[in-house]
């Protein structure tokens, strides 16, 4: 008995309309974004470097993901960088590149931890899983200080020497612009102001932190 010929599989129906709509949706999402130029100023109106600036919204929180490869180095008996911004859930390494041992700690409610006298890089990084500001210190060297600003948004950064921070391609929408600097009084929250990101073009905003000097 001859083998029967297998049935020819049905050709899948093409959905050109769906494909076009998907392309248009992606193009609209890309187009509906603006560039931000932010600047932090001190109490005298001068550019303020080292300020953490970040945008908060419900959509930004949903888009936030843990960061990888974050290091806060200890060298020349200082933390480098002094201020670091990470998203919640990020793991941070603390390599000690000094020839002396350090005893790293944080007593801040947002993240309490301690890494006792060590050199090199600890095997386990520290995961900062809650938003807030963690102050770091060294039990051996009292002059060492640093801060980790934990945020729930992918739109963040640290102002440069000119006090400016550029955030490209931020999705259009309404945000809260938060600004924090270690020169603020201990325990002071980040400054908060409303900000609208346009669907295209560049928006600018300035934040003055009264009483803070570089």
N, C-alpha and C positions, 0 to 999 in steps of 0.2 A: 504494500500500500504506500503510495507516494506520500512524502511529507507535505502537509499543507503549508502554503505560503503564509508567513506571519503577516498580520494586519499592519498596514502602514500607520504609524502613530499620527494622531491628529496634530496639525500644525498649530502651535499656540497662537491665540489671537493677539494681535498687537494692540496696544492702548496708547496711540499717539497723543491723545488728549491728556492722559495722565502724565506722560513724560513731559509734555510742554508745560503743564501746570507746575510740575516739580522744578523745572528749570527756572520758570518765572518766580517761583517762591524763593529759590536760592538767590536769584539775582536781586529780588526785593530786599531779602535779609541782608545781603552784602551792601546794598545801596543805602539802607536805612541805618547808617552809622556815621558818627561825627568824630572829629579829632578834638582833643582837649589840651589846652595849654594852661596849666595851673601854676600859681606862684604863691609862695608863703613869704610873709613879711614879719619882721620883728616889731617890737613896740615902737621903734623909732622910724618905721617905714622902710627899713633896709632889707635886702634879700636875706632869707633865712635858710641856710642849708641844713640838711639832716632832718627835715620834717617828713613824717609819714602822712601821705594823703591817699584816701581811698573812697570809692563810690559805693554806696549801699542802696539796695532795692530788693524787692522780692525776687525779681528776675535774676539779679546779680547773684543772690544767694543760691538760687537753683543752678546757676552755671558754674559755681565755685567747685574746684577740685583740689585735692592735696598736691602740693609741690614736691619735686624730687631734687636731690643733689644740693640741698641747702647746707652751707657750712658757716659757722661762726668761729673764726680762728682766734687762738690765743697766741700772740707773739709780741715780743718786746714788752711783756707784762701789761698788755692791753687787749681788749676785744676788738676784732675787726670782722665786720663792721660794728659800729657802736649801736646802730639802730637797724633792725631787720624786720621786714614785713613778710609774713607767711600766711597762707590760707589755712583754715582749720583742718586738722588731720595731717598736717605736714610733719615729716620727720626731719630733725635738725641734728647735724653732726657737730661736735665740738673738739676739733683737733688741737692739741697742744704742741706748738712748734717752738716753745721756749726750751731752754736747757734746765729749767727748774720745774718742779711739779706744781700744779694748781689744784685747788679744791673748789669746784664749781657748784653753785647752788642758786635756787630761787625759792623764796618764801611767798611769792605772789599767789593769791587765791586762784588765778587762772591756770597756773601750773606750778605745783610744788615738786621739786626734785633736788637731788644732790648727787654729785659725782665726786667721790673722795679722791684724795691725792693721786694724781696720775700723770703720765706722759704719753705722747702719741695720740691715737684716736680711739676712744672707747668703742667697744664692739657693738653696743646697742645705742642707736641714736635716741634722742628725746622727741616724743610725739606731742605736739601742741594741738590738743583736740578741742579746745574751747576758745571762743573769741574773747579778746581782752588784751591786757598789756602785762607782760611778765618782766620783772626787773631781775637782772642777773648780777651776781657778784662772785668774788673769790675770797674764801676764808683766810687765805694766806696773804693776799695783797689787797688791802682795803681800798686802794685807789682804782682798782679795776671795776668798771661798771658797764653794763650794756642792757638793751631792752629788746624784747621780741613783741612786735605788734601782731596779734593774731586776728585775721579778718575773715569774713564770709563773702568774699567777692573776688573775682579775677582782675578787677580794675583797681590797681594800687601801685604805689611806688614811693621812692624817697627823693626829695628835692636835692638838686645838685648845688654846686658852689654858688650859682647865680640865683638860688632859691626857686628854680623852676622845675616842673615835672610835666612831661608830655605823655599823654595816653592816646595812642592812635586807635582808630576804628572801634570806638565804644558804641554799642547799640543805642539808638535813639530812645529817649525816655526820660522819666522823672527820677532823680536820685537825691540822696542825702550825701553831701560832700563832707567827709570827716577829716580833720587835720589834727595831728598830735606831734608834740616835740618834747624831748626830755627836759627842756628848760621850763616847762609848765610846772606848777606846784605839784608835789608828790600826791598821787591819787587823783589828780584832775582828769576828767574825761576828755576825749577828743572834741575839738570844736565841731559844731554841727550847723550846716546851712543847706538850704535847698539849691538844687542845680538841675537845669534842663539841658540835656544833650540833644543837639539838632539832628535831623535826619541826614544832613550832609554839611560839608564845610567844617570850619573850626570855631570852637567856642573858647572863651578865656574867662578865668576867674582868679581873683586874688583873695587871700585870707590873711588877716593881720592877727598876730598872737601878741596881745598886749602883755608887757612885762617880761617877754622872752628876748634874750640877746644871744647872738651866735656864739 
